[in-house]
Amino acid sequence: MNIKRFYALLVAVLSLSAISAQQANGEQTEVVDTAETNVIAYFCKRDTMKYNLQYLQFEATANDTVVKSYYEQDFQVCITDSTAEGYRLEYIATGFSREDTITVDTKAMMRQRVFERIKGKKLLFDLDEMGSVVQMPSWNAVRNDLIQGLFQAYNELYPLVPGLEQIVPKGQLMGIVSQRFQSEEGVIGWFDEIGMLFDLHGRSYESSVQVDNERTEEELPSTTFVMSGLLEDDDAIFEGDYFVTGATVASFEGEDVATYLKGKVSALGEDNELAKLMIQLAEADGKPTMSVEDAFEEWFFFNGWPMSSAVWTEETIGKKTILQKKYLEWAERSWGNS
C-alpha cells in the first residue's frame, strides 16, 4: 500500500470547503504603518459581475511536478435588492470544465457533479451593509443538490481506487457529508467562490502588520503577515482601487507533524485507518519536518466589488511540496443599471 499516494488522494476527498483567510490572534510584534484599508461594499441594485474560478493542486519534488487536480467554473452574481440593512445577491453557476488527462481527479469530480445539479439555478445570499454574507435564504433547497451530487461523485470514485473502502468506508464518508450540510453554515461553506468574494468585507486592515500566534490546544504556533493599500497605477482600473494580502506560516517537526496531519482527518475519529497512515507518513523519515503556508491576495475595485482573489495552501514535508490554489478573476461587469 502506497501511503503517500493515499494521503494526497484523501486530503482532496475530505476537503469540502474553501480555504478561508485566517484571522490573526496573538501578540502583535511589528507594525510598519498604521494606515488602514476598509473593505466596504458600495453596491447598487442590478450591479452584475461575471467571474471565472480556477482550482489547481500539484505535488512537487526535486525531480518532478505532477498536477493532481484542475478545474474551472464560471458564475455570475447580481444585486437584486439594495436596502438600508444590506444587499440581496443572486448567484448563478454558468459553466464548468476540467482536465480530462488526470485519471482520478477527486476535487474536479465532486465539483462537477454538484455543478450539474445547480447549473442555471438562481441561488440567493443576503449580505449586510458592509458586504459580508449573513445568510442564504434558499439553503434548504440547495442542500439536497450538494449531498446527491457528492454521493454520485463518491459512487464513481471508489471503484477507481482499489483499497479505498478499507481505509475510509464509503458509508462513513457519506454520513459525514450528509451531516455537514444539515446547517445553513455548512451549505454556504461549499460555495468557495462566494467566500472568496466577500470573506474580507466588513473588516479593516492595517497597511503592514506582523502577529505571532501562540500555541493553543487547537492550533500550533505560527506567524501572520498582512499588507493592504491602494493598487499601483499599472494594476488599478479606477482611482481608489485597492488590495489586501496576507499569509500565515508555520514550521514544526517531530510529534507536531503527526498532530497536524491527524487534525486534517479528525472528523473520521482517531482510531480510523487513515489517521494511522498519517502517523506512519509522519514518522517515515525518523524526525520529520514540515512547513505550512496559508495565504490570500485580493484586489478590489473602489466600490468593493472584487477584481481578483486568490487563496492557497502550501505544505512541505521533507522534500515534497503539495500546493492547493484557488484563483478567481472578473470577466465582465455591469454597474449603474438602476
C-alpha positions as CSV (number, residue, x, y, z in Angstrom):
1,M,0.0,0.0,0.0
2,N,1.5,3.4,-1.0
3,I,0.9,5.6,2.0
4,K,1.9,8.9,0.2
5,R,-0.5,8.1,-2.7
6,F,-3.4,7.6,-0.4
7,Y,-2.5,10.7,1.6
8,A,-2.6,13.0,-1.4
9,L,-5.8,11.5,-2.7
10,L,-7.7,11.5,0.6
11,V,-6.8,15.1,1.5
12,A,-8.7,16.1,-1.6
13,V,-11.6,13.8,-0.8
14,L,-12.0,15.3,2.6
15,S,-11.6,19.0,1.7
16,L,-15.2,20.0,1.4
17,S,-14.9,23.7,1.9
18,A,-12.9,26.7,0.8
19,I,-9.6,27.8,2.3
20,S,-10.5,30.9,4.2
21,A,-8.3,33.8,5.1
22,Q,-7.1,33.2,8.6
23,Q,-7.6,35.8,11.3
24,A,-4.6,36.7,13.4
25,N,-5.0,36.1,17.1
26,G,-1.8,36.6,19.0
27,E,0.9,39.1,20.1
28,Q,1.4,41.9,17.6
29,T,5.2,42.2,17.3
30,E,5.6,44.7,14.4
31,V,3.6,47.4,12.8
32,V,5.2,49.2,9.8
33,D,2.4,51.6,9.1
34,T,-0.9,52.1,10.9
35,A,-2.9,53.4,8.0
36,E,-6.0,51.3,7.4
37,T,-7.8,49.8,4.4
38,N,-11.6,49.2,5.0
39,V,-13.3,46.6,2.8
40,I,-16.8,48.0,2.4
41,A,-19.5,47.4,-0.2
42,Y,-20.9,50.3,-2.2
43,F,-23.1,48.2,-4.5
44,C,-26.2,49.3,-6.4
45,K,-29.3,47.4,-7.4
46,R,-28.8,45.4,-10.6
47,D,-24.9,45.6,-10.4
48,T,-23.8,42.4,-12.2
49,M,-20.4,40.7,-12.2
50,K,-19.2,37.6,-14.1
51,Y,-16.2,35.7,-12.8
52,N,-14.0,32.7,-13.6
53,L,-12.7,30.5,-10.8
54,Q,-9.8,28.1,-11.3
55,Y,-8.6,25.4,-8.9
56,L,-5.1,23.8,-9.1
57,Q,-3.5,21.1,-6.9
58,F,0.0,19.8,-7.6
59,E,2.8,17.8,-5.9
60,A,6.4,18.7,-6.4
61,T,9.7,17.1,-5.5
62,A,13.2,18.0,-6.5
63,N,12.9,15.9,-9.7
64,D,9.2,16.1,-10.7
65,T,6.0,18.1,-10.6
66,V,2.6,16.3,-11.0
67,V,-0.7,18.1,-11.4
68,K,-3.3,16.2,-9.3
69,S,-6.4,18.3,-9.9
70,Y,-7.5,21.2,-12.1
71,Y,-10.9,22.6,-12.9
72,E,-12.6,25.9,-13.9
73,Q,-16.0,27.3,-13.1
74,D,-17.8,30.3,-14.4
75,F,-20.5,32.1,-12.4
76,Q,-22.5,35.4,-12.3
77,V,-23.6,37.4,-9.3
78,C,-26.2,40.2,-9.4
79,I,-27.5,42.6,-6.7
80,T,-31.3,42.1,-6.9
81,D,-32.1,44.4,-3.9
82,S,-30.3,47.1,-2.0
83,T,-31.6,48.3,1.3
84,A,-30.5,50.1,4.5
85,E,-29.9,46.7,6.0
86,G,-27.7,45.4,3.2
87,Y,-28.0,43.6,-0.1
88,R,-29.6,40.5,-1.7
89,L,-27.3,38.7,-4.1
90,E,-28.4,36.4,-6.8
91,Y,-25.8,33.7,-7.8
92,I,-25.9,31.6,-10.9
93,A,-23.3,28.9,-11.8
94,T,-22.9,29.1,-15.6
95,G,-20.0,26.9,-16.8
96,F,-17.6,24.1,-15.7
97,S,-14.6,22.4,-17.3
98,R,-11.9,20.0,-16.1
99,E,-8.6,18.5,-17.3
100,D,-9.6,15.1,-18.8
101,T,-6.0,13.8,-18.8
102,I,-6.0,13.4,-14.9
103,T,-7.2,9.9,-14.3
104,V,-8.6,10.3,-10.8
105,D,-9.4,13.9,-10.1
106,T,-11.4,13.8,-6.9
107,K,-11.9,17.5,-6.4
108,A,-13.0,18.1,-10.0
109,M,-15.3,15.1,-9.9
110,M,-17.1,16.4,-6.8
111,R,-17.4,19.9,-8.1
112,Q,-18.6,18.8,-11.5
113,R,-21.4,16.6,-10.1
114,V,-22.7,19.4,-7.8
115,F,-22.4,21.9,-10.7
116,E,-24.6,19.7,-12.9
117,R,-27.3,19.9,-10.3
118,I,-27.2,23.7,-9.6
119,K,-26.3,25.0,-13.1
120,G,-28.6,27.8,-14.1
121,K,-30.4,27.9,-10.7
122,K,-30.8,31.3,-9.1
123,L,-29.4,30.9,-5.6
124,L,-29.8,33.8,-3.1
125,F,-27.4,35.2,-0.5
126,D,-28.0,38.1,1.9
127,L,-25.2,40.5,2.6
128,D,-25.0,43.1,5.4
129,E,-24.4,46.8,4.8
130,M,-20.6,46.1,4.7
131,G,-20.9,43.3,2.2
132,S,-20.4,40.3,4.4
133,V,-22.6,37.2,3.9
134,V,-25.1,36.8,6.7
135,Q,-27.5,34.2,5.4
136,M,-28.6,32.0,2.5
137,P,-32.4,32.1,2.3
138,S,-32.6,29.1,-0.1
139,W,-30.1,26.9,1.7
140,N,-32.7,24.1,2.4
141,A,-33.4,23.8,-1.4
142,V,-29.7,23.6,-2.2
143,R,-28.8,21.1,0.5
144,N,-30.1,18.0,-1.4
145,D,-28.3,19.1,-4.6
146,L,-25.0,19.2,-2.7
147,I,-25.5,15.9,-0.9
148,Q,-26.8,14.0,-4.0
149,G,-24.0,15.4,-6.2
150,L,-21.3,14.4,-3.8
151,F,-22.8,10.9,-3.3
152,Q,-22.8,10.4,-7.1
153,A,-19.1,11.5,-7.2
154,Y,-18.1,9.1,-4.4
155,N,-20.0,6.2,-6.1
156,E,-17.9,6.9,-9.2
157,L,-14.7,7.4,-7.3
158,Y,-14.5,4.3,-5.1
159,P,-14.4,1.8,-8.0
160,L,-11.4,3.7,-9.4
161,V,-9.3,3.4,-6.3
162,P,-8.8,-0.2,-5.1
163,G,-8.4,-0.4,-1.3
164,L,-10.0,3.0,-0.6
165,E,-13.1,1.3,1.0
166,Q,-10.8,-0.4,3.6
167,I,-9.2,2.9,4.6
168,V,-12.3,5.1,4.6
169,P,-15.6,3.2,4.3
170,K,-17.8,5.0,1.7
171,G,-20.8,4.8,4.1
172,Q,-18.9,6.6,6.8
173,L,-17.7,9.3,4.5
174,M,-21.2,9.8,3.1
175,G,-22.5,10.1,6.7
176,I,-20.0,12.9,7.4
177,V,-21.0,14.7,4.2
178,S,-24.7,14.4,4.9
179,Q,-24.2,15.8,8.5
180,R,-22.1,18.6,7.2
181,F,-24.9,20.0,5.0
182,Q,-27.6,19.9,7.6
183,S,-26.9,23.5,8.6
184,E,-27.1,26.8,6.7
185,E,-23.4,27.4,7.6
186,G,-22.4,24.1,6.1
187,V,-24.2,24.8,2.8
188,I,-22.8,28.3,2.5
189,G,-19.3,26.9,3.1
190,W,-19.5,24.8,-0.1
191,F,-19.5,27.9,-2.2
192,D,-15.8,28.7,-2.3
193,E,-16.4,31.5,-4.8
194,I,-18.8,33.4,-2.6
195,G,-16.4,33.1,0.3
196,M,-13.5,34.4,-1.8
197,L,-15.6,37.3,-3.0
198,F,-16.9,38.5,0.4
199,D,-15.0,37.0,3.3
200,L,-12.9,40.1,3.7
201,H,-15.8,42.5,3.6
202,G,-16.7,44.5,6.7
203,R,-13.1,44.3,8.0
204,S,-10.3,46.8,8.5
205,Y,-6.7,46.0,7.6
206,E,-3.5,47.9,8.6
207,S,-1.1,48.6,5.8
208,S,1.6,46.3,7.2
209,V,1.4,44.2,10.4
210,Q,3.0,41.0,11.8
211,V,1.4,38.9,14.5
212,D,2.9,36.0,16.4
213,N,0.2,33.4,17.1
214,E,1.0,31.3,20.2
215,R,0.4,27.6,20.6
216,T,-3.1,26.7,21.8
217,E,-4.9,23.4,22.4
218,E,-6.3,23.6,18.9
219,E,-3.5,25.3,16.9
220,L,0.2,25.1,16.5
221,P,2.3,28.3,16.8
222,S,2.5,30.4,13.6
223,T,3.2,33.9,12.3
224,T,0.7,36.0,10.4
225,F,1.6,38.8,8.0
226,V,-0.9,41.2,6.4
227,M,-0.5,44.1,4.0
228,S,-3.0,46.4,2.4
229,G,-3.2,49.7,0.4
230,L,-4.0,51.3,-3.0
231,L,-3.1,49.4,-6.1
232,E,-0.3,50.8,-8.3
233,D,-1.3,52.7,-11.4
234,D,-0.4,49.8,-13.7
235,D,-2.7,47.4,-11.8
236,A,-5.6,49.8,-11.0
237,I,-8.5,50.4,-13.4
238,F,-10.1,53.2,-11.4
239,E,-8.9,55.7,-8.9
240,G,-9.3,54.2,-5.4
241,D,-8.9,50.5,-6.4
242,Y,-7.1,48.7,-3.5
243,F,-5.7,45.4,-2.3
244,V,-5.4,43.2,0.8
245,T,-2.9,40.3,1.1
246,G,-1.7,38.1,3.9
247,A,-0.2,34.8,4.9
248,T,0.0,32.6,8.0
249,V,3.2,30.5,8.1
250,A,4.2,27.7,10.5
251,S,7.2,25.3,10.8
252,F,7.3,22.3,13.1
253,E,8.8,18.9,13.5
254,G,8.5,15.5,15.2
255,E,5.3,14.9,17.0
256,D,3.8,18.3,15.9
257,V,3.8,16.9,12.3
258,A,1.7,14.0,13.3
259,T,-0.6,16.3,15.3
260,Y,-1.1,18.5,12.2
261,L,-1.7,15.6,9.8
262,K,-4.2,13.8,12.2
263,G,-6.1,17.1,12.5
264,K,-6.8,17.0,8.8
265,V,-8.8,13.8,9.2
266,S,-10.1,14.4,12.7
267,A,-13.8,14.0,11.5
268,L,-13.1,10.3,11.0
269,G,-12.0,9.6,14.6
270,E,-8.6,8.8,15.9
271,D,-9.0,5.0,15.5
272,N,-9.6,5.3,11.8
273,E,-7.1,3.6,9.5
274,L,-6.4,6.9,7.7
275,A,-5.3,8.5,11.0
276,K,-2.9,5.6,11.5
277,L,-1.5,6.1,8.0
278,M,-0.9,9.8,8.7
279,I,1.3,8.8,11.7
280,Q,3.2,6.3,9.6
281,L,3.8,9.0,6.9
282,A,5.0,11.5,9.6
283,E,7.4,9.0,11.1
284,A,8.7,7.6,7.9
285,D,11.9,9.6,8.0
286,G,12.6,9.5,11.7
287,K,12.1,13.1,12.9
288,P,10.1,14.7,10.1
289,T,10.0,18.4,9.4
290,M,7.1,20.3,7.9
291,S,6.2,23.9,6.9
292,V,2.7,25.2,6.1
293,E,1.7,28.5,4.5
294,D,-2.0,29.6,4.2
295,A,-2.1,32.8,2.1
296,F,-4.5,35.1,0.3
297,E,-4.4,38.1,-2.0
298,E,-7.5,40.1,-3.1
299,W,-7.8,43.1,-5.4
300,F,-10.9,45.3,-5.1
301,F,-12.5,47.9,-7.3
302,F,-13.1,51.2,-5.5
303,N,-16.7,50.3,-4.8
304,G,-15.9,47.0,-3.0
305,W,-16.5,44.6,-5.9
306,P,-13.6,42.1,-6.1
307,M,-11.4,42.4,-9.1
308,S,-9.5,39.2,-8.4
309,S,-9.0,36.9,-5.5
310,A,-6.5,34.1,-4.7
311,V,-6.2,31.7,-1.8
312,W,-3.6,28.9,-1.4
313,T,-2.1,26.4,1.0
314,E,1.4,25.1,0.5
315,E,2.5,22.2,2.6
316,T,6.1,20.9,2.6
317,I,7.0,17.6,4.3
318,G,10.7,16.9,3.9
319,K,11.4,17.3,0.1
320,K,7.8,17.0,-1.0
321,T,5.5,20.0,-1.5
322,I,1.7,20.0,-2.0
323,L,0.1,23.2,-3.3
324,Q,-3.6,23.8,-3.5
325,K,-4.6,27.2,-5.0
326,K,-7.9,28.8,-6.0
327,Y,-7.9,31.9,-8.2
328,L,-10.8,33.9,-9.5
329,E,-10.9,37.0,-11.7
330,W,-13.6,39.2,-13.1
331,A,-14.6,38.6,-16.7
332,E,-17.5,41.1,-17.2
333,R,-19.0,43.9,-15.2
334,S,-22.2,46.0,-15.5
335,W,-22.8,48.8,-12.9
336,G,-25.1,51.7,-12.6
337,N,-28.1,50.0,-14.1
338,S,-30.7,51.5,-11.8
